[in-house]
Amino acid sequence: MGKEVSGDISLVSKTASVQFGSNVSIGGTTNTQLIRAEHIHKGVPEPRFPDVDTTVYKQYVTNTYVDGMKTLDNVRIPAGTGTAVKPLTLDSVTVRGVLYIEGSNVIDFSGNSNLQAVIVTANDAPLPAISGGVITNNIISFSGSVAAQSVASLPASFGDVRKLTGALILAPNYRVRMWGNFGAVGGTVIAGQFQMGGSAEGTIKGSIIQTTDLATTIDGSADVVIASVGTTEYPAGVTFGVHYTGIPGSYLEVPVP
């Protein structure tokens, strides 16, 4: 776990384990006994996890990835382009608009990459293959430095893509692995498994949501800040369910004979 969690930690499982090192602050204290007694809660009610539908992003994809591409503007990566045996390495690339990943892929961003994009996976991405407690077939990895900006700052030529704000990565069946340095990354990350470590350093301005019960890892030698922006605005393609409430006066009740 990282060096500081500003609030408490709550877990659905009554037998779950939270591991943290010395001098880690949770709930405003570094007192280990106090943390375990008052700031780690087990057996809490299960929250409503989001439904993710990336169809809204697919319509903006106009180009297909080709080997050696350095500028990826609204690009789709076909299934199997990168594998566990031979990952697709995107070295010092610029990604703008939508990066749409189809099927199963293993992708690594190395070097110094610039993101002005939303990275999403297709709805039909295969279920995760798990070995040793980690997802092995679907991986998005950041091993280099990343500079990220919101799609809202894209040129006018990108049209309505600039309205797809609120998310950085939507990949519910993928492992997202952040092992490099980044600045202030704006947008929610939804992943099958989330890992951050190594020399990772930076700020994520958004929520981190993991969709599986695999271990989440936030570790490393540098400072990482996860700054939630609340729930007043959900990213495109993300919903937390719907319900209907009758408004008196807007309908007529007809008695059944």
Buried (B, 14 or more C-beta within 10 A) or exposed (E): BBBBBEEBBBBEEEEEEBEBEEEBBBBBEBBEEEBEEEBBEBEEEEEEEBEBBBEBBBEBBEBEBEEEBEEBBBBBBEBEBBEEEEBBBBBEBBBBBBBBBBBBBBBBBBBBBBBBBBBBBBEEBEEBEBEEEBBEBBBBBBBBBBBBBBBBEBEEEBEEBBEBBBBBBBBBBBBBBBBBBBEEBBBBBBBBBBBBBBEBBBBBBBBBBBBBEBEBBBBBEEEBBBEEEEEEEBBBBBEEEEEEEEEEEEEEEEEEE
